[in-house]
Amino acid sequence: MAIIHATPEPNGILLLTFNGVVASDADVQQLKTDIDTVSSSIRSLHKAQGQGIRILLNISNFDAEVVMEAVTALVNFARADKEYVFRTAIFGASKKLKVIGDSIVTLSGRSNIKFFETKEEAMHWLDGSGNVI
């Protein structure tokens, strides 16, 4: 079963929804497979839009054990797609996932990823103009 689901949203936003738990080697392998699929979607959307895309990332139904291989895969994902993404807004993080996520952001060298409490706050920041979209 997929851990990451990608859904194109209005206004050129790509919604990535993480579901389930990453706690085993099999989960990490599924995560890596999903990352490859999502990365292709990001690059295709970037090509179609002709500009950096906006990603809304929902992790409200996701949990992870600190599995170094999963963290490494997510760091590499964030690095590899850096040039294709304008902004990434994440919402729904538990305190544990926020700590893990902050580490991933730092290790990836990305400055255009931010965490928000609510979807509405995340959407507001993604817009970049101060308008809620």
N, C-alpha and C positions, 0 to 999 in steps of 0.2 A: 504494500500500500504506500502510495506517495506521501512524503512528508511535506513537500512544498507544492502548492497549487498556484499557478499563474493565471490571472484573469485580467484581460484588458478592461479598463474602466473608461468612462467618459473623460474628456479633456486630455487624452493622451497619457493617462496614468496607468501604470502596470501594478495591479494589486497582487502581492505575494502573500499567501497565507500559509503559515507553518502550523502543522497539526501533529499531535502525537508526542512521543518521547524518543530521544536519541540516547540509548543506554547500552547498546551492544554493538559488536562488529557488524552485524547484519544491518542495523539501523544506520550506521555510518556509511556503509556501502549504498544504501538506498538514498541517503542524503547526497552523496556524491553523484549518483545517477540523476537525481532531481536537479542538482546544481547545473549539470551539463545541459539539461533540457531548458531550464530557466535562462541560462546564459545565452542560448540560441535565440530564445524569445526576446531577450533584451536587445541583442544585436539586430534582429529583424525589425523590431519596433524603432530602434534608433535609425536604421536605414530608411524606413518608411517615413519617419517624421523629419529626417534631415537635421536633427538636433539632439542634445542630451535629453534623455527621458527622465520622468519623475516616477519614483517607485514608492508605493505605500506598502509597508510591511506589517502584517498583523501577526503577532506572536502570542495572542491572548490564550490560545489553546495548545500551547507548545511547552515542552519541558525538556531539559537536557541534563544529563550527568556531565561532569567536566571530562569529556573524552577528548584527549589532545588531538587525535586524528580528525575529529569533527571540527574542532576549533581551527585547525590548520586548513581544512577544506574551505571553511567559511572565510578565513583571512584571504586565501588565494582567490576565491570567488570575488570578494570585494576589490581586490587589487586588479584582477583581470578585466573587470567591467567598468573600472574607474572612468575611462575615456568616453563611455557610452551613456553615463548617468549624470544628470544635472543635480538631482537631489534624491536622497532616500530618507523617508520619514518612517519611524518605527513606533508602533503603539502596542499596548497590552503586555508589556514586559513585567514579570515579577521582579523582586529585588535581586534574586539570584541571576536571572537572565540579563538584567541591566548591567550587572558587574561583568558577566561573561561578554555581553555585547560591547561594553565600553573597551574591553581588552581587544576584541576583534577590530573595532574601529581604529584604535591606536596602532595596532600591529599592521593594519592594512594601509595606513598613511592617508586615509580618506578624511577630509574635513567637511564633507557635504552629507554626512549622516547624522541625524539627530533623533533622540528618543522623546516621546510625548506620552502623556497620560491617556489622552483620548484620541479617537479617530478624527474628531473635528479639529483639534489643535494640530494634528499632523497634516491634515488637508490644508489648513490655513497656511502653514509654513511651506508646503509644497508649491502652492500657488506663487509665492514670492512677491506678490503685489499687495498683500494685506487683505485680499478678498477671500472669503470662504468659497470654496468650489465644491 
